[in-house]
Amino acid sequence: MTLFFIDPELCDRDGICAKECPARIITMADGLPQPVDQAESRCINCGHCVAVCPTKAFIHKNLKPEECIELDDIPSLTPEQAEIFLRRRRSIRTYRKKPVERTLLERAITLASHAPSGHNSQPVNWHVIHDTDHLRELDEKVIDWMRWIIEEKPEAAASMHLDMVVAGWEKGVDTITRKAPHLIIAHGNKKDPTTQTACTIAMTWLELVLPSLELGGCWCGYFNAAAVFWPPLQEALGLPEDHLSFGSMMVGHSTFTYRRIPPRNPARITWK
């Protein structure tokens, strides 16, 4: 099969697929969509062509209309619903001592994996620390990194209040991963310029989808900083040598229920 096939019985020859293709690899010839030269090498497999066709006439070799979710009968969110969906997000830092089933975490990650990425490169990889005891061992390595920073770079340590974190840890207070049962890391090839942004977007999607699964999450800055700079933690994580962690999130069942949405500062906007 060539890059795509057009069912001439269904195609209404409106040219929408050609107009919407971000790679501009579709042209209209004899009234039907046709691939341009080198279309296969230039195609980013985004699926716009299949998704936008109103008659299901467009069949991409890697994506068929029947593999897609139909949206015609699914109502769009109202602005009010979208506002509540986004603004109800909370950073969860208190977790129940209840493990989350792997299938539930996998579902959340699968949804987050639909986040956009540059050229649809989808460079995000996921590393899940599901074993809670192992996560606590990794926390210890984060503390070791903090002790090293306090000793070797006291000004940097002071700016991050690392002395308070370490002192709390020694008294049984965990402000690294907050005694969360699990940790999810988004990582990818550090030489790929699209990876960092893609990981950030995907992790944001992950945090947004967690409440729908009766879960909560919180970005884990201390852990991720150590994962970037502390070789003992990097070795313990075992990520591919050319990969870097671009985001860490603690995940679990929230202990408490939030009942109100606090306001935020007004948006700072400039117009020209």
C-alpha positions in Angstrom: 0.0 0.0 0.0 1.2 3.5 -0.8 1.2 6.1 1.9 -2.5 6.6 1.7 -5.5 5.4 -0.2 -8.6 7.4 -1.1 -12.0 5.7 -1.5 -13.4 7.5 -4.5 -16.9 6.5 -3.7 -16.7 8.3 -0.3 -14.5 11.2 -1.1 -16.4 14.5 -1.6 -13.3 16.1 -3.2 -13.3 19.1 -0.7 -9.5 19.1 -0.3 -9.7 19.5 3.4 -7.0 16.9 4.0 -4.5 18.7 1.8 -5.3 22.0 3.4 -4.9 20.6 6.9 -1.8 18.5 6.4 1.0 20.1 8.5 3.7 18.6 6.4 2.1 19.7 3.1 2.5 16.3 1.5 -1.0 16.0 0.0 -2.0 17.6 -3.2 -5.2 17.5 -5.3 -4.9 15.9 -8.7 -7.9 14.9 -10.9 -10.2 15.9 -8.1 -8.7 13.4 -5.6 -6.0 13.8 -2.9 -2.6 12.5 -4.0 0.8 12.2 -2.2 3.5 14.6 -3.3 7.1 13.5 -4.1 8.9 12.0 -1.0 5.6 12.1 0.9 6.5 8.9 2.8 9.7 10.3 4.2 8.1 13.6 5.1 5.0 12.3 6.7 5.0 12.7 10.5 2.1 10.2 11.1 0.1 12.8 13.0 -3.2 11.5 11.7 -4.7 14.9 10.8 -5.7 13.7 7.4 -7.7 10.7 8.7 -9.2 12.7 11.6 -10.4 15.6 9.6 -12.0 13.7 6.7 -15.8 14.1 7.0 -16.6 10.9 5.0 -14.0 8.4 6.2 -12.6 8.3 2.6 -9.0 8.9 3.7 -7.1 5.7 4.7 -3.5 6.2 5.8 -1.3 3.1 5.7 -0.5 3.5 9.4 -3.9 4.7 10.5 -7.4 3.7 9.5 -10.7 5.5 10.3 -12.0 2.5 12.2 -9.1 2.7 14.6 -10.1 6.2 15.7 -12.5 7.4 18.4 -15.5 9.0 16.7 -16.3 12.5 18.0 -19.5 13.3 16.2 -21.7 12.1 19.1 -19.4 13.3 21.9 -20.2 16.8 23.1 -17.4 19.3 23.5 -16.6 20.7 26.9 -18.3 24.0 27.6 -16.0 26.9 28.7 -17.4 26.5 32.2 -16.7 22.7 32.3 -13.2 23.3 30.9 -12.5 25.9 33.6 -13.5 23.5 36.4 -11.5 20.7 34.9 -8.4 22.8 34.8 -8.8 24.8 37.9 -9.7 21.9 40.2 -6.2 20.5 39.8 -4.3 20.3 43.1 -0.7 19.3 43.9 -1.3 16.3 46.2 1.3 15.9 48.9 -0.6 13.6 51.4 -1.2 10.1 50.3 -3.0 7.1 51.7 -0.9 3.9 52.4 -2.6 2.1 49.6 -0.8 1.0 46.5 -2.1 1.9 43.1 -2.8 -1.0 40.6 -0.3 -1.1 37.8 -3.2 -1.2 35.3 -4.5 2.1 36.6 -1.1 3.8 36.4 -0.7 2.4 32.9 -4.0 3.8 31.9 -3.0 7.3 33.2 0.3 7.1 31.3 -1.3 5.9 28.1 -3.6 9.0 28.2 -0.7 11.3 28.9 1.2 9.8 26.0 -1.3 11.4 23.7 0.2 14.8 24.6 1.6 16.8 21.6 5.3 16.7 20.7 7.4 18.5 18.1 6.9 16.9 14.6 4.9 14.2 16.4 8.2 12.6 17.3 6.8 11.3 20.6 10.2 11.1 22.3 8.8 10.6 25.9 9.7 7.4 27.8 8.2 6.5 31.1 9.9 4.9 34.1 7.6 3.8 37.0 8.9 3.2 40.5 6.1 1.0 41.7 7.8 -0.7 44.6 7.3 1.7 47.6 10.3 0.3 49.5 12.5 0.8 46.5 11.3 4.4 46.3 12.3 5.1 49.9 15.8 3.7 49.0 16.0 6.2 46.2 14.8 9.0 48.5 17.9 8.2 50.6 20.1 8.9 47.6 18.4 12.2 47.1 19.2 13.1 50.7 22.9 12.0 50.1 23.0 14.4 47.1 21.6 17.2 49.4 24.2 16.5 52.0 26.9 16.8 49.3 25.4 20.1 48.1 25.3 21.5 51.7 29.0 20.6 52.1 30.3 21.6 48.7 28.0 24.4 47.6 26.5 26.0 50.7 25.1 29.0 48.8 23.2 26.8 46.4 22.0 24.6 49.3 20.8 27.7 51.2 18.8 28.9 48.2 17.0 25.6 48.1 16.6 25.2 51.9 18.3 21.9 51.7 19.4 22.0 55.3 15.7 22.1 56.4 14.9 19.2 54.1 17.7 17.1 55.5 17.0 18.0 59.1 13.3 17.1 58.5 14.3 13.8 56.9 16.4 12.9 59.9 13.4 13.4 62.1 11.2 11.2 59.9 9.6 14.0 57.8 9.8 13.2 54.1 9.6 16.3 51.8 11.3 14.5 48.9 8.5 12.2 47.7 6.1 12.9 50.7 5.8 9.1 51.4 3.9 8.7 48.1 3.6 5.0 47.2 4.9 5.5 43.6 6.9 7.8 41.4 6.6 8.3 37.6 9.5 9.6 35.6 9.4 11.0 32.1 12.7 10.6 30.3 14.2 10.7 26.8 17.2 11.2 24.7 19.1 14.2 26.0 20.4 15.0 22.5 16.9 15.4 21.0 16.0 19.1 21.2 12.3 18.2 21.4 12.5 15.8 24.4 12.5 18.3 27.3 9.4 20.2 26.1 7.6 17.0 25.2 8.2 15.5 28.6 7.0 18.6 30.4 3.8 18.6 28.4 3.2 14.9 28.9 3.8 15.2 32.6 1.3 18.0 32.8 -1.3 15.9 31.0 -0.5 13.1 33.5 -1.2 15.4 36.4 -4.4 16.6 34.9 -5.8 13.1 34.1 -5.0 11.6 37.5 -8.1 13.0 39.4 -10.4 11.3 36.9 -8.9 8.0 38.0 -9.3 9.0 41.7 -5.6 9.6 42.0 -3.4 12.6 42.8 0.1 13.7 41.9 2.7 16.3 42.5 5.8 17.3 40.6 8.9 16.2 42.5 11.6 18.8 41.9 14.1 17.7 44.5 14.1 14.1 43.2 14.4 15.2 39.6 17.3 17.5 40.3 19.2 14.7 42.0 18.3 12.4 39.0 19.9 14.9 36.7 23.0 15.7 38.8 23.8 12.8 41.2 25.5 9.8 39.6 24.5 7.3 42.5 20.8 8.0 41.9 21.3 7.8 38.1 22.9 4.4 38.5 20.1 3.2 40.8 17.4 4.4 38.3 19.1 2.6 35.4 17.8 4.8 32.6 19.5 4.4 29.2 22.9 6.0 29.2 21.9 8.7 26.6 18.6 9.5 28.4 17.9 12.1 31.0 15.0 12.5 33.5 13.0 15.6 32.5 10.2 15.3 35.1 9.3 13.3 38.2 5.9 13.0 39.7 4.8 11.3 42.9 1.5 9.5 42.5 -1.0 7.8 44.8 -4.5 8.0 46.4 -5.0 11.4 48.1 -5.7 11.3 51.8 -8.0 14.3 51.7 -10.7 15.8 49.4 -10.4 19.4 48.2 -13.8 21.1 48.3 -13.0 24.6 46.9 -11.0 26.2 44.1 -8.9 29.1 45.4 -8.3 32.0 43.1 -5.0 32.8 41.4 -3.3 36.0 40.5 -4.7 37.8 37.5 -3.1 36.7 34.2 -0.3 39.1 33.1 -1.1 39.9 29.4 0.4 42.2 26.9 -1.2 43.1 23.6 0.1 44.6 20.4 
